[in-house]
Amino acid sequence: MDSDYADTPYDKWAADTGVRPHLLVSEAKFPQYSHIPGAVSLPDFRQGGDAERAALELAEHTPPSAVIARMEGDLLRAARLRELLGVPGQDFASTLAFRDKVHMKTLVRESGLDVPEFAPVRVDFDLFGFVREHGYPVVVKPALGSGSTGTQVLRGPADLARLLAEGLPEHAEVERFVEGRMYVVDGLVAAGEPVATFVSRYLNDCLSFHDGIYLGSAQLTRDHPLTDRLIGYARKVLGALPTPECAAFHLEVFHTPDDRLVLCEIGSRTGGALTAPAIHAATGFNLDEQWFRAQVAPETLTDARIHGVAPGHSAGWVVFYPERGTLAALPENPPPFVVEERLRATVGTAYQGGVKSAHYLAAYVLTGADDQEVERRAQELAQWYAAGVRWTGLHGEHGKASLD
């Protein structure tokens, strides 16, 4: 695992389940988990096979009852490990359908749902051919990517030339650009049925980190005219894919100006940034914790089917990205509608701009009566943040620092 303890306090969640968590943690995050017996630090968590070897060695001495992975990049290897060990849970084929955007969109299109025109890109000619057939703008992204890393919008020949000069993402996918507002449905499937679903909309978009603009989200209340429709759409997408008996899901969908719902993508995980804390602030339901419980001790799962946020009790989140320079100061004393603050940066550290939508500098959970009030408060929060954050140094002068 490579997540902050604030997001995944597995020892606390497991305390009343009779399950003992054995955690394989990246070296960067390990200080947050060092108090947990059995937590192991791995210097090279993402590659090199250290995590895989450690998992297999651990399984020889302590056969696991479940294999848990929360982050997008860990889902496929967790699925394969389940198969190797004979542990129940989401298998590799199911996980791949939620990870590979070409495979995913193929299955969803075959079910009769609307998806953008798309194609795999293995060589440059594939991209030239797609543009010749469909025109600009188009979106190019890694088919197995996450956090919008490597995603680019090509609006004309100059953008195409720049992308090809830089090199195509590995296993790339191209699709037609879809005009419309982006909505999100997050939820939990247990015993084969969605037992919790939450609808939100983005404030700005997932490529905001490229331009140093904040990214945010606001929960839609149950009385919003799109809430039931989007939840129904999510059920159809889940039905089109090999959805396991137990899974979290994070669905992104466009609502077009001509009132169509068009798939962007879906992952078998919880949403990033502060999605789960915002849902908790609005409803008291901890989506990450309940997903964990559904996998390790279903009998402890909260016995409450919840679909959407109650009217008058919305919440959302806002994240701010680094600029190119040295951080000199962060603002203090956020507005009273902020109910949670997360700071990942250190004053005096040099950064070189945003690198991924999940790699934020500062993040906040805020509340409001509905998505409109949350959006107004997000704009107020952005003004407060801009007035208090300070940077020094020339643009692009310093090396990039990690926000992991």
Secondary structure as UniProt FT lines:
FT   TURN            5..7
FT   HELIX           10..14
FT   TURN            15..18
FT   STRAND          24..26
FT   TURN            27..29
FT   HELIX           30..32
FT   TURN            33..35
FT   TURN            37..38
FT   STRAND          40..42
FT   TURN            43..44
FT   TURN            48..49
FT   HELIX           50..61
FT   HELIX           72..74
FT   HELIX           75..85
FT   HELIX           92..99
FT   HELIX           101..110
FT   TURN            111..112
FT   STRAND          118..121
FT   HELIX           124..134
FT   STRAND          138..142
FT   TURN            143..144
FT   TURN            147..150
FT   STRAND          152..154
FT   HELIX           157..166
FT   TURN            170..171
FT   STRAND          172..176
FT   STRAND          181..190
FT   TURN            191..192
FT   STRAND          193..203
FT   TURN            206..207
FT   HELIX           208..211
FT   STRAND          215..219
FT   TURN            222..223
FT   TURN            225..226
FT   HELIX           227..240
FT   TURN            241..242
FT   STRAND          247..255
FT   TURN            257..258
FT   STRAND          261..267
FT   TURN            273..274
FT   HELIX           275..283
FT   HELIX           287..296
FT   HELIX           298..300
FT   STRAND          306..307
FT   TURN            311..312
FT   STRAND          314..320
FT   STRAND          324..329
FT   TURN            336..337
FT   STRAND          338..343
FT   TURN            347..348
FT   STRAND          350..352
FT   TURN            357..358
FT   STRAND          362..368
FT   HELIX           371..388
FT   STRAND          390..392
FT   TURN            395..396
//
